[in-house]
Structure formats: C-alpha cells, structure tokens
Amino acid sequence: MRGLFGKDRVSGVAAAQTAREMGSLVRLGLRKTRTLELRLDYLRNGKELKAFLSWLRGNHSHSVLIATCRRKEGGGLFQGTREEQIEILARLRMVRR
C-alpha cells in the first residue's frame, strides 16, 4: 500500500495494488486534503480496478479526485494499450456524475 499525504500538501496520491487498500488510502487521504490523485495503474489487475470503481460509486464526497492511469512510457505501471488506457479512464468518468 502506498499513499502520500501531509498537512502541508495541497493534494495527495492514492496508489495501491488492491481495491481495499486503495479505498483505505482514499478515506485516509480525504482526512488530510480535499484533492487526491487516484493512480489506477497501481491496481494489480482488471478485477481490482472493477472492485475499486464499484466502491467509488458508493462513496461520494465533496472532493476533487483526479484519476490517472499511466502507461510505462508515461512513468506508470500500466502495461495495456493506449486504447485500454482510454477505456479505463472513460469508465471512471461515469462514476462521478
């Protein structure tokens, strides 16, 4: 589990391998800041991504959540294609309407 938070930070980063860990980091991070980057590329597989998106739908808050899914070329862990990357980010867009 990874997460970068601090009193003096304007925003935080939530990055974890499982949906459960990611949810814990989001809850913790929102106690410290109202803006979080969700590093979806850290999730271990599609099953964890689906579980996290499901959790996120049920946990709305007054916060700014910035989702990223960085491919290796962009300094991330996601190994899929550019099309798969866009599909993941488009799915997340539907969560916060």
C-alpha positions as a Markdown table, in Angstrom:
| # | Residue | x | y | z |
|---|---|---|---|---|
| 1 | Met | 0.0 | 0.0 | 0.0 |
| 2 | Arg | 1.3 | 3.5 | -0.9 |
| 3 | Gly | 0.0 | 6.9 | -0.2 |
| 4 | Leu | 1.5 | 10.3 | 0.1 |
| 5 | Phe | -0.3 | 12.7 | 2.4 |
| 6 | Gly | 0.7 | 15.5 | 4.7 |
| 7 | Lys | -0.7 | 18.6 | 6.4 |
| 8 | Asp | 1.2 | 21.0 | 4.1 |
| 9 | Arg | 0.2 | 19.2 | 0.9 |
| 10 | Val | -2.3 | 20.8 | -1.5 |
| 11 | Ser | -3.1 | 17.3 | -2.8 |
| 12 | Gly | -2.4 | 13.7 | -2.1 |
| 13 | Val | -1.8 | 10.5 | -4.1 |
| 14 | Ala | -3.5 | 7.1 | -3.6 |
| 15 | Ala | -1.7 | 4.2 | -5.2 |
| 16 | Ala | -2.3 | 0.6 | -4.1 |
| 17 | Gln | -2.5 | -2.9 | -5.6 |
| 18 | Thr | -5.9 | -3.8 | -4.3 |
| 19 | Ala | -9.3 | -2.1 | -4.3 |
| 20 | Arg | -9.5 | -2.5 | -0.5 |
| 21 | Glu | -6.1 | -0.8 | 0.0 |
| 22 | Met | -7.0 | 1.9 | -2.5 |
| 23 | Gly | -10.3 | 2.6 | -0.7 |
| 24 | Ser | -8.5 | 2.9 | 2.6 |
| 25 | Leu | -6.0 | 5.3 | 1.2 |
| 26 | Val | -8.8 | 7.5 | -0.3 |
| 27 | Arg | -10.5 | 7.7 | 3.1 |
| 28 | Leu | -7.3 | 8.5 | 4.8 |
| 29 | Gly | -6.2 | 11.0 | 2.2 |
| 30 | Leu | -9.5 | 12.9 | 2.3 |
| 31 | Arg | -9.0 | 13.5 | 6.0 |
| 32 | Lys | -5.8 | 15.4 | 5.1 |
| 33 | Thr | -6.7 | 17.1 | 1.8 |
| 34 | Arg | -9.7 | 17.6 | -0.5 |
| 35 | Thr | -7.8 | 16.8 | -3.7 |
| 36 | Leu | -6.4 | 13.3 | -4.5 |
| 37 | Glu | -4.8 | 11.7 | -7.5 |
| 38 | Leu | -6.0 | 8.1 | -7.9 |
| 39 | Arg | -3.2 | 6.1 | -9.5 |
| 40 | Leu | -5.3 | 3.4 | -11.2 |
| 41 | Asp | -2.2 | 1.9 | -12.9 |
| 42 | Tyr | -1.0 | 0.6 | -9.5 |
| 43 | Leu | -4.1 | -1.7 | -9.2 |
| 44 | Arg | -2.9 | -5.3 | -9.7 |
| 45 | Asn | -5.5 | -6.3 | -12.4 |
| 46 | Gly | -8.9 | -5.6 | -14.0 |
| 47 | Lys | -10.7 | -7.3 | -11.2 |
| 48 | Glu | -9.2 | -4.9 | -8.6 |
| 49 | Leu | -10.0 | -2.0 | -10.9 |
| 50 | Lys | -13.6 | -3.0 | -11.3 |
| 51 | Ala | -13.9 | -3.5 | -7.5 |
| 52 | Phe | -12.4 | -0.1 | -6.8 |
| 53 | Leu | -14.7 | 1.7 | -9.3 |
| 54 | Ser | -17.7 | -0.1 | -7.7 |
| 55 | Trp | -16.5 | 1.1 | -4.2 |
| 56 | Leu | -16.0 | 4.6 | -5.5 |
| 57 | Arg | -19.6 | 4.8 | -6.9 |
| 58 | Gly | -20.9 | 4.2 | -3.4 |
| 59 | Asn | -18.6 | 6.6 | -1.6 |
| 60 | His | -19.3 | 10.1 | -3.0 |
| 61 | Ser | -17.7 | 13.0 | -1.2 |
| 62 | His | -17.1 | 16.7 | -1.7 |
| 63 | Ser | -13.6 | 16.3 | -3.0 |
| 64 | Val | -11.6 | 16.5 | -6.2 |
| 65 | Leu | -10.5 | 13.1 | -7.4 |
| 66 | Ile | -8.1 | 13.1 | -10.3 |
| 67 | Ala | -7.8 | 9.7 | -11.9 |
| 68 | Thr | -4.7 | 8.7 | -13.8 |
| 69 | Cys | -3.7 | 5.5 | -15.5 |
| 70 | Arg | -0.1 | 6.0 | -16.6 |
| 71 | Arg | 1.5 | 3.7 | -19.1 |
| 72 | Lys | 5.2 | 2.7 | -18.8 |
| 73 | Glu | 6.0 | 5.4 | -21.4 |
| 74 | Gly | 4.5 | 8.0 | -19.0 |
| 75 | Gly | 6.3 | 6.8 | -15.9 |
| 76 | Gly | 3.5 | 4.4 | -14.8 |
| 77 | Leu | 2.9 | 0.7 | -14.3 |
| 78 | Phe | 0.0 | 0.1 | -16.8 |
| 79 | Gln | 1.1 | -2.4 | -19.4 |
| 80 | Gly | -2.0 | -2.2 | -21.6 |
| 81 | Thr | -2.5 | -0.4 | -24.9 |
| 82 | Arg | -3.4 | 3.2 | -25.3 |
| 83 | Glu | -6.9 | 2.2 | -26.2 |
| 84 | Glu | -7.3 | 0.2 | -23.0 |
| 85 | Gln | -5.9 | 3.2 | -21.0 |
| 86 | Ile | -8.5 | 5.5 | -22.5 |
| 87 | Glu | -11.3 | 2.9 | -21.9 |
| 88 | Ile | -10.4 | 2.7 | -18.2 |
| 89 | Leu | -10.4 | 6.5 | -17.8 |
| 90 | Ala | -13.7 | 6.7 | -19.7 |
| 91 | Arg | -15.2 | 4.1 | -17.2 |
| 92 | Leu | -14.2 | 6.3 | -14.3 |
| 93 | Arg | -15.8 | 9.4 | -15.8 |
| 94 | Met | -19.1 | 7.6 | -15.5 |
| 95 | Val | -18.6 | 7.1 | -11.7 |
| 96 | Arg | -18.7 | 10.7 | -10.6 |
| 97 | Arg | -21.7 | 12.1 | -12.4 |
